[in-house]
């Protein structure tokens, strides 16, 4: 006695719907990936250039004048200034809320320990938190 299989394959209509759904879901995933990549590239399409000079007040502290120039297309908000000391430790100083307009310059004056050698700026641009490269305090 032969047994006949009662199994059937998917109908062509159901298999077409499954393939189209998979293609749409794959397209959405690829679109989201590239959209996030474009946003990251757009956030890095400018820079914040920092220069610093110092003047000793006494043997334990000095005034540091920091110039910040923005080449971004939107305003930049400075969140903190970080000083790097001789021993490698850092001290973060939060200035009053400073916003740098596109293509403009801002100046900050802070009091720093006498052994501060480098400074960098933490800032926010286009909802991204970024940092400048450290510069020597001249």
Secondary structure, DSSP 8 states (H G I E B T S, - for coil): -----------HHHHHHHHHHHHHHHHHHHHHHHHHHHHHHHHTSS-EEEEEEEEESSSSEEEEEEEEEE--SS-EEEEEEEEEETTS-EEEE--S-EEE-TT-EEEEEEEEETTEEEEEEEEEETTEEEE---EE--
